[in-house]
Amino acid sequence: MVANLQEPLSSFRAMRAADLESVARIELSAYPFPWTYAIFRDCLAAGYECWVLERSAEVIAYGVLSVAAGEAHVLNICVAPAEQGRGHGRRVLMRLLDLARWHRVERAYLEVRPSNKTAIALYHDVGFNEIGRRPNYYPAARSREDALVMAMELLSPE
């Protein structure tokens, strides 16, 4: 007898209002200064690209992308702590960038904490470059933390 040790397949789908409790619970478990349920609800209501990665009907990661005026802004990517280190964050980021391209966006932006070395390495790896800093952007345990502003070109000029 051979044991099947493969992880069940995960898949993307658009976030729904019914997902908000799960998403907010993951956010709370993953970040010291999490987004609130209301922020996610407002992102859905605003028509942002909100997507979840689920496995066996359970949300394990999600991402939020804003698209306007030929630009996209990666607002949030989060992976449930028990699922981190398995490439899910990269999959969510690539899904958001594919959506940005579908919207014919020329450039994608994001902010990231300088202390989030894992995320910064991922963003550099997929083609983002640091273009600036926002001083005192994020709340931190002792005052505030800057944000690195990163950008990536998505479409070549015609």
N, C-alpha and C positions, 0 to 999 in steps of 0.2 A: 504494500500500500504506500502511495506517495502522497505526502501532504502538500497542499497547494498553499504556498506562502506568499502569493502575490497579493498586493494591496488592492482592495476594490477600486474600480475606476471612479474618477471624479469628473465632473462636468460643469460647464458654465451655464448660467441662465440669468436673465434679468432679475434684479432684486424686486421683491414685492413687499407690500405693507406687512404681510404676515411674517416676513423675515426680520423685521426691525428688532424684535426682542432678542433673537439669537445674535444678530449683528451687534447690538448694543452690549450684550453680555460678553462677546468675544473682545470687543473694544475695551471694555472695563478690565478684562483679565490681562490684556496685552500692553496697555499703556498706563503710565502713572497719571497722565492728564488726558483722559479719553474724551472723544466726542460724545455728546449726549444722544439719547434716543431722538429728541426733537431735531437735532441737526440732521441726522439721517432722514427723518421724516420730511424735513424741508428740502433736502436734496432730491428726494423722490418727487415731491410736489413741483419742484422747479424744472423737472424734466432732465436732470443730469443723467449721465450714463452710470447707472449703479448696477453692479454685477456681483453675483456670488459664485463661489466655487463650492460645490457640494459633493459629498460622497455618502452613499446610502441614505439619502434624504436629509443629511445633516450639513449645515453650513460650516465650512472649515476655513474659508478665507473670503475676502471681498475687496472691491475697489470702487472708487468714485472718481469720475472724470467730468469736468466741466468743459464745454465746447462753445466758443463764441468768437466771432470776428476773425476767423481763420487761425485761431489759436486754441490749444487744449491745455488744461491745467489738471494734472494728477493731484487730486485733493486728499485722497486717503487710500492706502493699501494696508491691509492687516491680515495676518494669518493667526489662527488660534494657536496659543503657545504650545500645546501638545503636538501640533502639526508643523512647527517651524523646523527649518533645516532640511526640508524635503523638496525644495524647488517650487513650492506653491506661490511664494511671493513673486518669483520670476514669471510664472504662468499668468498671474493676475496682471502684472505690469505689461506683459506682451499683449494680453487681451485688450487692455485699455489703449495701448498704442495702435493696435489693429483697428479699434473703433475710431480713434482719432483720424487715422488714414482714410477710413470709410467716409468720414465727414469732410474729407479733402482738406484737412488741417495741414498747415505748413510747418508749424513748430509746436512742440509740447514743452511745458514748464512744470516744475515742481519745487517745493521747499522741503528741506530735510535738516534735522538736527545734526550739527557737526559731531555730536557724540554717538550718532547711529552709524558706526563704521560699516556694519554689514549692509545696510541699505545703500550707503554711498558707494560701496564696492559694486553692488548690483547695478546701480544707475550708471556708473562709469562703464561697466562691462557691456551694457546694451547700447551705449552711445551718448549718454548725457554728459554735458560738460558744465563745470561751475562757471556761472557768469556774474555772480554777485553775492551779497550778504544782506540780510535784513536784521539789523541790530535789535536785540531784546524781543524777538518775535514769539518765542515759545515760553510758556510758564515752566519754571524749574523748581526743584526742591528749595534752593536758596536763591531767590530772585528770578532772573530770566535767562534764556539761552538764545543765541543768534540762530538764524536760519541760513543755510546755504541755499542759494537760488541756482537751479540747474536747468538747462535747456537742451533740446535735441531737435535738429532739423528733420522733418519727415518727408517732405516732397522736394524734389529738385526744381529749381526755377525753370519756367518754360520760356 
